[in-house]
Structure formats: structure tokens, C-alpha cells
Amino acid sequence: MRKLAIFAGGFAAAMFAAILLFPNMERLFVGAVCVAATVLLGLLRRLLPDKARRRAVLCCVGMALGMLWTDGYDRLFLEPVRALDDTTVMLTGIVSDWPEEAEYGIKVRVRADLPQGGHTDAMLYMDEQYADLQPGDRVTTVAHCTVSAEHGGMGQAVNYNTAKGVFLLATAYGEAEITHPERIPLSAIPAQAMRRLQQGIEAACSGRTQSLVWAVVTGNRAGLEPLLTAGLKRVGMSHMVVVSGMHLAFLVGLLNLLLGRNRRLTALVSIPIIVFFVLMIGCTPSAVRAAVMLILLELAPLLGREGDTPTSLMLALLLLLAHNPYACADIGLQLSFGAVAGIALFAKTLQDRMTAGLKPGKGIMRLCHKVVRSVAAVISVTLGAQVFTIPLSAYYFDTISLISPVANVLCAWAISALFVFGAVGGIAGLLLPGAAPLIGMAAAPFGDYIYRVVTTLAQIPFAAIPAGPELYRLWLVFVYLLLGLAFVLPGKKRILLPCAMSVLTLVTAISCTVAAMKIPPLQVDVLDVGQGQSVLLRSGDGFALVDCGGDSYHEAGDAAADRLMSFGQSQLDLLVLTHYHDDHANGVPELLNRVHVKRIALPDIEPKSDLFREILARAEQEKTEVIFIREDTVLQVGKTVINLYPPLGDDGVNELGLTVLCSAQEQDILITGDMDGEIEQELLQYADLPDVEVMLAGHHGSKYSNSMQLLEAVRPDIAVFSVGAYNTYGHPASEALERFADVGAEIYRTDTMGVVTLTADPWKKGA
């Protein structure tokens, strides 16, 4: 079976290279090189041993086919879709999933008909009146289409949609014609079954337990409380609420318990159930990977073969990428396969090292031995899974969870119990509604336990650290060197010495980073919150935040709280809101949930918005001092003086915002919120603004803000654009970029660089 693993590995490696490295024209050339290498290896028989030569040939054949298949897939499936880019057509398609809320209205995945024939998966954006669409319905509407593969943002050809197999984005105009089928199509049955299971869970469970069971059993995290979602990410347990090998293993284990030891019967029953369950949850990469591996594990004894983890893992990857080569850019796929690869390579060895020398004993000692081995198994699996996922998390999310092993040990058993009770309760909710609440009551303690453990651990300072600081990155490299050392040293030193050195160097890195943070008079983190703004100021021992809002794809409150807590802080000295638009303030409630805020400075304007009232209510609940800015106000945070200028406009939320000038020694940063050019002229007449070293581009780089008069008056050395990669407003505008360039400002952008960190005296940039 290892031959299949070698071939599939070459096939998958070629697809990763084809999508992420090579443009279309280069793929055929690389494929031809692989073919030539295969032929050459076949001719040079005497230079390599037969076994090595055969493996090399298999790998080259796999790479050649992978490269050629990717190019063929692009021509066969994407070329017809590209013909619809930026066109308005009569679009017809079959709804394949349940509608979801979008920023405006709803979005629903459909299997759309192409004018040239064939089909493609499209994401259709519609009005809220169509929220009752069901899988299997036929939709016909006038829609404006764009090709998602051509709009990846940041210069990329691959984005979230293409990685999920959605190549067309369509916005419906006017009325849509909806045709309901007389019978549910076979393709819609899994989605309908998933909705029924969710309804069963709703009948069995309630409150916090209900949303957690939904996530654990079905992978649907939409109902989770924001505090729990942020906590799961911070403690490295997000995988617990994504249907993966662990959850399918629970399902197979439950079936084995019910069916007994008859391997043939178990395989015949469990395989169809596994396939149907994966179809129900939408064929996510982690679920497909787990399903392929479990099916091969069930089939191996029946076929007289031994189970082989590398073979099943590579076969699952081959099937996923053959169906959609662009799935290689899916973060979930990379994390899922990286975790299993790490477990397969390192978990068993780590467990053996941790339990070396332990003896079962008798009585209570035997029980203790089992507990120790169980804890060692969970820790070794957690650490093994993190070998490859930590670098990916650091790269994609700028986060390294330090408390993950502890969280997994404390919660793994409860997740198992919750899955079993949730699955049984969901089925009972459909078949025996009267008995279902009893099962829900049994599941509730496990849900409460998980919630309390996760949220408590997440509040610990340094539970997770950012990957940006150089010392943390160096520490991470050092830990991987120690991992290699652990397999070289003899005896117990293999574990004890590397662990001790890892902890010692981590404490040193954290201490030095925190100490270095206090040296400059002012340090600024412009957080990546998509199309929004959130700016963290660090000065000595003081922390202030200017604005806390972002788009629907980013949790601005969580981003600010995570950043603050990564520096060992759970308290914010000052929060300033320039105005009350969502992209500047929608993260405040969640921020107040997670950290203590001493003071909030707000503009006092009419009319009062719902968000304004919510912020005031939460501030009163948390006993936070509220300061309304009606005149020039000077506040001190650490070594930094913060000047707040009151609203200067007469109408409109943008024009009624605060202006913030932060000064530390002779270093200044100016934040104007979303004011337009006319109010900027009022600001110049009202305030005596100095030359500034840093300016946050007004209104995310709108062409109607950042007037030349203001820029010539303050002469910024650095301009930072807090902007989302997928915004529909055209930010940053070319006119704004040109004006900043004309005054000599160096430009940084969160949409292309992520978090932008600037350190005063002199200003230094990091991202």
C-alpha cells in the first residue's frame, strides 16, 4: 500500500506547487519535466537500486499527472466560468445548501447552469425575502456575476471561495423565480437530513449546551457565544468544534459498541453511515480526510490487508485535490492534514517516552497507571498534532497557543461525552421528542464544564502569544531544534532536557519582550480587522485603544483583547471611539466581555444609535468610567499624552466624530476617523496641529478624505491604511494614495501586511 502513498504524495505535491507557485503557462512545462524525469529514471536502471528507482518513478508519475490534471482542470472547469466575469445574465441553478445571513440580505450556494453547458458552484447573494429557500429548490434570476478566482485580494488567484469550490459570485437583481421540486432530489437529502438533526438537537438541548452540541456534532459554529469562540481559538481547541477524525471515531466507536465484534457487519453498516454523515456536514476537508482513513481502516481486515496511515492520509488528500485542486489553499485542509501527519509521526514515540519505566502495579496503583497513560496519550496526541499546525497557525493567524496541551487534557473526555449525548439526543429529538430533554439534561453538565474551562484558561495572560515579535519566532525555531534533539538524546533526557530548555527559553523570551515593550515612549499596533479600524497604543505600563470595529469576517473585540492579553495584560486604561459606525465600534461589547476597561471616551452626539446604547449599558455593567468629549480634552496613558478634539461637523455620524492626537516626547500620531475633506478644513482652523510622524489614513483611504491641505499641514512621514482586502468601497482610493505619496509619506496597509506595528523614536515598522 505504500506505493499508493508515494504516488498520491507526488500527485498532491504537484498540485500544491501548481496552484501556489506556478502560473498557468508554466504548469505544462513542469509536467513535461516530470514526464521526462520518469522516462530517464526508467532508463537509468543501474544507477539506483530497484526499490528506490520504482519509488522515484511512482513519485514522478504522480507529480506529472498532478501538474497536468491541475492545468486540465483549470481549462475544463474555470475557462467557461471566466466568460461570465463582470457580466449580467439570467442565472439558473439548484440550491445545494441552506441560506446564510450576509452583510446585506442572504447568501446561498447553488449549482448554477453555464450558458455553454455544464455547471459550476456559485454563491448567490439575494434579498432577505428568500431566506426560506431549501436545498433542491430551483432559482432563476437576473444576476451580476464575477469570477471569485479572479478576485482573491492581495494579488492572489486563490481565495476562500475557490478553496471551497465556489468559482462564481452572483448578486441577484429584482424578483427571482423559485420552483419547489415535487420530490426532494437525492443531492439535497444530506442537507435536509442535517437540518432535521439540528432540529432534533434543538428539541433535546437548550441554551449554551445546544449551540455547543451543534458545533461538536455537526460542525456548525454559528450559534456559539463569541466569548467561547474566542476562547477556543486562544487555547488551541478550535479543532474540537470542527467535524474531524476525532468525531467520526466517536461515531464508529458507538457503532462498534452497538454492533459487537462482528467486523464484517460493522464495516457494512458503518461505511455507509460515515459517507452519509460526511455528505450531511458538507464534505469539509477534515471530515473527508477522516472518512477516507476510517473507511480504509474498516476495509483493510476484510481485504486481508493491514491498515497504513500514510497511505490512507495521502489517498484522502489525492481525492480532495482531484475534485478541486484549489482546495490546497484551504487553511482547514492544511491544518487537518498537518495535524494527522504530526500525530502519525510523533505521538506514539512521545507517549512511549513519557510512560517509559511505568509499571501497572495492583489495586489503586493500577488505576493510577491507567490515568497516567491516558493523560500521556492525550498530551502526546496534542503535541504531535501541533508539530506542523503551530507554524501554520503562526503564519495564518499570528498566534501561538501555549496552553493548548492543558486545555486538551482537561476537555478531551468531556468533548467525547458531549458528542455521544448530542448525537443520541439529536436522533431522540426526532423519534422520541418526549424523552429527548432527558438526554439534553445529561449533556448539559459537560457543556457547562467545557465552557468554564475554556473561558477560564483563555483569560490567563500569555495563554497565547503573537508570532510577530522576533524573540517569539526565535523561540519557536529553537523548540523545533529541541524536538530533533529529543530523538537523539538517550534515556529520560530525551524528554526532560528539551522540555526544561523550552520552558526556560520561553520565560526568557516573554520577559525580554515585555521589558522591551516598555522602553519606547509609544508603540502602535494597527490591528487587522478587515474593513474597519482598531489601533492599540502601548506606552510604558499604559495601554489605550482607539476604535474597535471591523467587518463581518473579523471580530474586532477579540482581535484587540487577544493582542492585549498576548502582552500579559487583562486591563485597558483607555478606549476612545471616534464615532459609532460598526466598522469603528461593533467590537466594543465583546472587548468589554473579555478585558476590564477603566475609561471610555465617546463623542456626545444625537441621535443615539442602538450601538451607542449597548456600549453605555455594558460600560455601566462593567463599572467603566464614561467620558463624553464636548470640548478639548487631554488624557494621559503611560508616557503618552492623548489630545481629543470634539466633533466639528453639523450632520452625519462621520462628520460628528472625534479627532485623536497622540504625543510622546516629540513623536506624534494623528487619527481622524472617517471625517471628510470639508471637516478636515474645520479641523485645521480649530486645532494647532503639529507635523506628525504617523497618520492613520482617514476613512480607510477614501478619496473624499485625506485632503491635500491637511496632509501639507501635518506632513506625515508614515501613513497606515486600515482597510479590508475584500471591501466594495474601492478603499484605498488611488487619489488618496497619490496624495500621501506627494507629501513623501511611506505607506503601509493592513489588507496586504496584516497587523502593522510601529515603534517610536525612531519610528520602526513591523508586520
CORSULJO-V804791 format. One record per residue. N is the residue number from 1. RES is the residue in one letter. OMEGA is omega in degrees with one decimal (none if undefined). NEAR is the number of other C-alpha atoms within 12 Angstrom. Layout:
BEGIN
n res omega near
N RES OMEGA NEAR
N RES OMEGA NEAR
END
This chain:
BEGIN
n res omega near
1 M 179.3 20
2 R 176.5 24
3 K 177.8 25
4 L 179.3 28
5 A -179.4 27
6 I 179.4 30
7 F -178.3 32
8 A 177.5 37
9 G 176.2 36
10 G 179.1 33
11 F -178.6 40
12 A 179.7 45
13 A 178.7 32
14 A 179.8 39
15 M 175.7 44
16 F 179.8 33
17 A -177.2 29
18 A -176.4 40
19 I -171.1 38
20 L -174.1 25
21 L -168.7 21
22 F 170.2 21
23 P -174.4 20
24 N -173.6 27
25 M -177.3 20
26 E -175.5 19
27 R 179.7 33
28 L 179.5 27
29 F 179.6 19
30 V 177.1 29
31 G 178.8 34
32 A 176.9 22
33 V 178.9 22
34 C 177.2 30
35 V 179.4 27
36 A 178.5 19
37 A 178.2 24
38 T 179.5 27
39 V -179.0 21
40 L 178.4 20
41 L 177.7 26
42 G -178.5 24
43 L -176.2 16
44 L -174.5 18
45 R -172.5 18
46 R -176.3 13
47 L -178.4 13
48 L 172.6 17
49 P -175.7 14
50 D -176.4 16
51 K 179.9 15
52 A -179.8 19
53 R 179.9 23
54 R 178.4 25
55 R 179.0 26
56 A 178.4 30
57 V 179.1 31
58 L -180.0 31
59 C 180.0 32
60 C 177.1 36
61 V 177.6 38
62 G 179.8 36
63 M 179.3 39
64 A -179.9 38
65 L 178.2 36
66 G 179.8 42
67 M -178.9 43
68 L 179.2 36
69 W 178.4 33
70 T 178.8 43
71 D 178.9 34
72 G 178.0 24
73 Y 179.9 26
74 D -178.3 32
75 R -174.3 19
76 L -172.3 20
77 F -177.0 31
78 L -179.8 33
79 E 177.4 24
80 P 180.0 23
81 V -179.0 35
82 R 178.3 27
83 A -179.4 22
84 L -175.3 31
85 D 178.2 24
86 D 176.8 20
87 T 174.7 20
88 T -173.0 19
89 V 169.3 24
90 M -173.7 26
91 L 176.7 37
92 T -179.8 32
93 G 177.7 37
94 I 178.6 37
95 V -176.5 40
96 S 179.3 37
97 D -179.5 38
98 W 179.5 32
99 P 175.7 29
100 E 175.9 25
101 E 175.0 21
102 A -179.5 20
103 E 174.4 17
104 Y 179.3 16
105 G -177.9 19
106 I 170.9 25
107 K -177.4 31
108 V 179.3 40
109 R -179.4 39
110 V 171.9 39
111 R -169.3 34
112 A 174.8 38
113 D 176.6 27
114 L -179.8 27
115 P -178.7 18
116 Q -173.7 16
117 G -177.7 13
118 G -174.9 18
119 H 171.6 24
120 T 175.9 39
121 D -178.9 35
122 A 171.9 42
123 M -175.4 41
124 L 178.8 48
125 Y -173.5 37
126 M 176.8 36
127 D -178.3 26
128 E -178.0 20
129 Q -179.5 18
130 Y -177.9 28
131 A -180.0 24
132 D 176.0 21
133 L 179.4 33
134 Q 174.7 31
135 P -177.7 37
136 G 178.0 31
137 D 174.9 35
138 R -178.4 31
139 V 174.1 36
140 T -176.0 29
141 T 170.6 31
142 V -175.5 24
143 A 172.4 32
144 H -171.5 26
145 C 168.5 33
146 T -180.0 30
147 V -175.6 34
148 S -179.2 36
149 A -179.3 33
150 E -175.4 28
151 H -175.7 27
152 G -176.8 25
153 G 177.6 22
154 M 177.4 20
155 G -176.6 14
156 Q 175.3 23
157 A -179.3 27
158 V 177.8 34
159 N -177.0 31
160 Y -176.1 29
161 N -178.8 31
162 T 177.6 34
163 A 177.3 34
164 K 178.7 33
165 G 177.3 38
166 V -174.0 34
167 F -177.1 45
168 L 174.0 45
169 L -175.6 41
170 A 177.0 41
171 T -175.7 34
172 A 176.3 34
173 Y 176.4 21
174 G -178.3 17
175 E 176.7 18
176 A 176.8 26
177 E -177.0 21
178 I 177.4 24
179 T 179.1 20
180 H -178.8 19
181 P 176.0 18
182 E 176.4 9
183 R 177.8 13
184 I 177.5 21
185 P 179.8 20
186 L -177.6 16
187 S -177.6 23
188 A -176.3 29
189 I 179.3 24
190 P 179.6 29
191 A 176.9 32
192 Q 178.8 30
193 A 178.2 30
194 M 177.7 32
195 R 178.1 28
196 R 178.7 23
197 L 178.2 32
198 Q 176.9 38
199 Q 176.3 30
200 G 177.1 36
201 I 178.0 46
202 E 178.6 33
203 A -176.3 34
204 A -172.7 39
205 C 179.4 39
206 S 174.3 31
207 G -176.4 22
208 R -179.7 29
209 T -178.7 40
210 Q -178.3 43
211 S 179.3 37
212 L 176.8 47
213 V 174.8 55
214 W -176.7 43
215 A -176.0 37
216 V -175.0 47
217 V -173.1 45
218 T -177.1 43
219 G 180.0 34
220 N -175.6 28
221 R -173.7 28
222 A -176.1 21
223 G -178.0 25
224 L 175.5 27
225 E -179.2 22
226 P -179.8 30
227 L 179.1 33
228 L 178.4 38
229 T 178.4 33
230 A 179.8 36
231 G 178.5 39
232 L 178.5 40
233 K -175.1 36
234 R -178.7 42
235 V 175.2 42
236 G -179.1 39
237 M 179.8 39
238 S -179.4 32
239 H -179.7 36
240 M -179.4 42
241 V 170.2 38
242 V -177.0 40
243 V -174.4 42
244 S -178.4 41
245 G -179.8 34
246 M -177.4 34
247 H 177.8 38
248 L 175.5 41
249 A 174.5 27
250 F -178.2 32
251 L 179.4 37
252 V 177.6 34
253 G 177.4 25
254 L 178.1 24
255 L 178.1 28
256 N 179.0 23
257 L -178.4 16
258 L -173.2 15
259 L 179.6 18
260 G -173.2 16
261 R 178.4 13
262 N -174.7 18
263 R -178.1 23
264 R 179.3 19
265 L 179.4 19
266 T 179.5 29
267 A -177.8 30
268 L -179.2 21
269 V -172.3 25
270 S -176.8 34
271 I 176.9 30
272 P 179.7 21
273 I 178.0 23
274 I -178.7 39
275 V -177.8 29
276 F -179.9 27
277 F 178.6 35
278 V 175.3 37
279 L 179.6 29
280 M -175.1 34
281 I 172.0 38
282 G 175.4 33
283 C 175.3 34
284 T -177.6 33
285 P -178.5 41
286 S 180.0 40
287 A 178.7 41
288 V 178.0 41
289 R -179.5 44
290 A -178.6 43
291 A 179.9 42
292 V -177.9 39
293 M 179.9 36
294 L 178.6 39
295 I 177.4 37
296 L 178.5 32
297 L 178.7 30
298 E -175.8 34
299 L -172.4 26
300 A 180.0 23
301 P -179.1 18
302 L 179.8 19
303 L 179.6 14
304 G 179.8 11
305 R 176.4 14
306 E 176.2 17
307 G -177.9 23
308 D -174.9 26
309 T 179.2 30
310 P -179.4 31
311 T -178.8 30
312 S 179.3 38
313 L -179.6 44
314 M 177.5 38
315 L 177.6 37
316 A 178.9 38
317 L 178.0 45
318 L -178.1 40
319 L 179.9 28
320 L -176.6 37
321 L 175.1 39
322 A 178.5 32
323 H 178.9 26
324 N -179.5 39
325 P -178.1 40
326 Y 177.1 40
327 A 179.4 38
328 C 178.6 40
329 A -179.9 35
330 D -177.4 31
331 I 178.6 27
332 G 177.8 30
333 L -178.8 38
334 Q 179.7 34
335 L -178.0 34
336 S -178.6 39
337 F 176.8 41
338 G 179.7 31
339 A -178.5 36
340 V 177.8 38
341 A 178.6 29
342 G 178.2 30
343 I -178.5 32
344 A -175.2 29
345 L -167.1 24
346 F -170.6 30
347 A -177.7 27
348 K -180.0 25
349 T 179.0 26
350 L 179.9 34
351 Q 178.6 29
352 D -180.0 23
353 R -177.2 27
354 M -176.7 28
355 T 179.6 26
356 A 178.1 21
357 G 178.3 14
358 L 178.9 19
359 K -175.5 15
360 P -176.7 18
361 G -178.1 13
362 K 176.3 11
363 G -177.1 10
364 I 178.9 11
365 M 178.1 14
366 R 177.7 15
367 L 178.1 15
368 C 179.5 17
369 H 179.8 21
370 K 179.4 20
371 V 180.0 18
372 V 179.6 23
373 R 178.5 27
374 S 178.5 21
375 V 178.3 26
376 A 179.5 30
377 A 179.9 29
378 V -179.7 31
379 I -178.2 35
380 S 177.2 35
381 V 179.0 33
382 T -179.8 42
383 L 177.7 40
384 G 179.4 31
385 A -176.3 36
386 Q -178.2 42
387 V -178.9 36
388 F -177.2 28
389 T 178.9 34
390 I 176.5 37
391 P 178.5 28
392 L 178.2 28
393 S 178.0 31
394 A -178.5 28
395 Y -174.5 22
396 Y -172.0 23
397 F 178.8 29
398 D -175.8 31
399 T 172.6 36
400 I -179.9 37
401 S -179.0 42
402 L -173.6 37
403 I -175.8 34
404 S 179.8 42
405 P 179.4 28
406 V -178.6 26
407 A -179.5 40
408 N 178.1 37
409 V -176.8 31
410 L -170.4 29
411 C -174.2 35
412 A -178.4 35
413 W -179.7 23
414 A 176.2 32
415 I 178.1 43
416 S -179.5 31
417 A -179.0 31
418 L 178.3 43
419 F -178.5 44
420 V 179.8 34
421 F -178.8 40
422 G 179.7 49
423 A 178.7 42
424 V 179.6 37
425 G 178.2 42
426 G 177.9 42
427 I 178.7 32
428 A 179.2 29
429 G 177.5 29
430 L -173.2 26
431 L -177.2 19
432 L -175.6 19
433 P -178.5 23
434 G -177.9 16
435 A -174.5 22
436 A -179.6 30
437 P 177.3 30
438 L 177.2 24
439 I 176.9 37
440 G 177.2 41
441 M 177.5 25
442 A -179.2 26
443 A -173.4 39
444 A -179.5 32
445 P 179.7 24
446 F 177.3 33
447 G 178.6 38
448 D 179.7 28
449 Y -179.6 25
450 I -179.5 40
451 Y -176.5 36
452 R -179.5 23
453 V -176.9 30
454 V -177.1 38
455 T 178.1 29
456 T 179.6 25
457 L -178.4 35
458 A -179.0 41
459 Q -179.9 34
460 I 175.9 30
461 P 179.9 28
462 F 170.8 35
463 A 172.6 37
464 A 179.8 41
465 I 177.3 46
466 P 179.9 39
467 A -175.0 35
468 G -177.5 32
469 P -174.1 31
470 E -178.3 19
471 L 178.8 24
472 Y 177.9 36
473 R 176.9 27
474 L 177.5 21
475 W -179.9 30
476 L 177.2 33
477 V -180.0 22
478 F 179.4 23
479 V 179.7 28
480 Y 173.3 24
481 L 177.3 19
482 L 177.7 27
483 L 175.3 28
484 G 179.5 17
485 L -178.3 21
486 A -179.4 28
487 F 179.0 23
488 V -177.7 16
489 L 178.9 17
490 P 170.6 13
491 G -175.7 17
492 K 178.7 20
493 K 178.6 20
494 R -178.8 25
495 I -171.4 29
496 L -176.2 21
497 L 177.7 22
498 P 179.6 26
499 C -180.0 25
500 A 179.9 17
501 M 178.1 25
502 S -179.6 28
503 V -178.4 20
504 L -179.6 17
505 T 177.1 24
506 L 178.5 29
507 V 178.6 20
508 T -179.2 18
509 A 179.8 29
510 I -178.8 32
511 S -179.0 19
512 C -180.0 20
513 T 178.9 28
514 V 178.8 28
515 A 180.0 17
516 A -179.5 23
517 M -175.5 30
518 K -175.5 25
519 I -177.8 20
520 P -179.8 28
521 P -178.5 33
522 L 173.6 42
523 Q -172.6 42
524 V 172.1 45
525 D 173.4 41
526 V -171.1 48
527 L 177.1 49
528 D 179.9 43
529 V -178.9 45
530 G 179.7 38
531 Q -178.2 40
532 G -179.7 49
533 Q 175.7 57
534 S -172.4 53
535 V 179.9 51
536 L 179.2 42
537 L 178.8 50
538 R -177.8 42
539 S -175.9 37
540 G 177.2 24
541 D -175.4 29
542 G 178.9 33
543 F 175.5 45
544 A 178.9 46
545 L 175.7 49
546 V -178.2 49
547 D -179.6 48
548 C -178.5 49
549 G 179.9 46
550 G -179.2 36
551 D -174.1 32
552 S -179.3 22
553 Y -177.6 21
554 H 175.9 31
555 E -174.0 36
556 A 179.1 42
557 G 177.8 43
558 D -179.3 40
559 A -179.9 45
560 A -179.8 49
561 A 178.7 47
562 D -178.9 42
563 R -179.1 48
564 L -176.5 42
565 M 177.2 34
566 S 175.1 36
567 F 176.0 38
568 G -177.7 29
569 Q 174.1 30
570 S -178.3 29
571 Q 178.3 32
572 L -176.7 36
573 D -175.6 33
574 L 171.0 38
575 L 178.2 46
576 V 174.0 52
577 L 178.4 51
578 T 176.1 47
579 H -166.7 45
580 Y 173.7 43
581 H -176.5 33
582 D -174.9 36
583 D 175.2 38
584 H -172.0 45
585 A -173.9 44
586 N 178.8 36
587 G -175.2 42
588 V 179.3 46
589 P 179.6 35
590 E 176.6 33
591 L 179.5 40
592 L 175.2 39
593 N -167.0 29
594 R -179.5 37
595 V 177.1 36
596 H 178.5 32
597 V -177.6 38
598 K -175.4 27
599 R 172.8 31
600 I 176.5 38
601 A -172.8 43
602 L 169.4 41
603 P -179.8 38
604 D -174.2 29
605 I 174.8 27
606 E -6.0 18
607 P 179.3 15
608 K -179.5 18
609 S 176.6 19
610 D 179.5 16
611 L 177.4 24
612 F -178.9 31
613 R 178.2 20
614 E 179.7 21
615 I 179.0 36
616 L -179.8 29
617 A 179.9 19
618 R 178.6 25
619 A 177.6 30
620 E 179.3 19
621 Q -177.6 17
622 E 179.5 22
623 K 178.5 17
624 T 178.6 25
625 E 179.8 24
626 V 179.2 27
627 I 176.3 25
628 F -175.7 27
629 I 178.2 30
630 R 178.0 20
631 E 179.4 21
632 D -177.1 23
633 T 179.2 25
634 V 178.7 21
635 L -179.0 28
636 Q 173.9 26
637 V -176.7 31
638 G 179.4 28
639 K -172.3 28
640 T 174.2 35
641 V -178.3 30
642 I 177.4 38
643 N 179.2 31
644 L 178.3 39
645 Y -175.0 40
646 P 177.4 37
647 P -176.3 40
648 L -178.1 36
649 G 180.0 27
650 D -173.7 17
651 D 177.4 16
652 G -177.0 20
653 V -178.6 31
654 N -176.1 35
655 E -179.0 34
656 L -178.7 36
657 G 177.5 45
658 L 169.3 45
659 T -175.2 49
660 V 174.7 47
661 L -178.7 41
662 C -176.9 47
663 S 175.7 36
664 A -171.9 32
665 Q 179.5 20
666 E 180.0 21
667 Q -175.1 33
668 D 174.1 39
669 I -176.0 45
670 L 178.3 41
671 I -174.3 50
672 T 180.0 50
673 G -177.6 51
674 D -178.6 43
675 M -179.4 41
676 D -175.2 34
677 G -179.2 29
678 E 178.9 23
679 I 175.0 36
680 E 176.8 39
681 Q 175.8 26
682 E 179.8 26
683 L -179.5 35
684 L 178.7 25
685 Q -175.1 15
686 Y -171.7 18
687 A 175.9 25
688 D -175.1 17
689 L 176.8 34
690 P 166.0 24
691 D -177.2 24
692 V 177.3 32
693 E -177.1 38
694 V 174.4 46
695 M 170.8 44
696 L -177.2 52
697 A -177.9 46
698 G 176.6 44
699 H 173.8 41
700 H 179.3 45
701 G 177.0 45
702 S 178.8 33
703 K 179.9 27
704 Y 175.8 29
705 S 176.9 35
706 N -178.0 47
707 S -179.2 36
708 M 179.5 28
709 Q 179.5 23
710 L -177.0 37
711 L 178.4 40
712 E 179.9 25
713 A -174.7 23
714 V 174.4 34
715 R -177.6 31
716 P 174.5 36
717 D -177.4 32
718 I 174.4 38
719 A 178.9 43
720 V 178.5 48
721 F 174.6 47
722 S -167.7 48
723 V 180.0 46
724 G -177.4 36
725 A -173.6 33
726 Y -176.8 30
727 N -177.4 29
728 T -175.9 17
729 Y -177.4 17
730 G 178.0 21
731 H -7.0 31
732 P -179.2 38
733 A 179.6 25
734 S 179.3 16
735 E 179.7 20
736 A 178.4 34
737 L -179.3 35
738 E -179.3 23
739 R 176.8 31
740 F 178.6 39
741 A -178.5 23
742 D 178.4 21
743 V 174.2 26
744 G -179.3 20
745 A 173.5 28
746 E -168.7 27
747 I 173.1 31
748 Y -174.2 36
749 R 179.1 37
750 T -179.1 38
751 D 179.7 33
752 T -173.6 25
753 M -174.1 29
754 G 179.7 30
755 V 177.7 40
756 V -179.5 36
757 T -179.5 33
758 L -178.7 37
759 T -176.3 33
760 A 169.6 36
761 D -12.8 20
762 P -179.9 20
763 W 177.5 27
764 K -174.8 22
765 K 171.1 27
766 G -178.8 24
767 A none 28
END
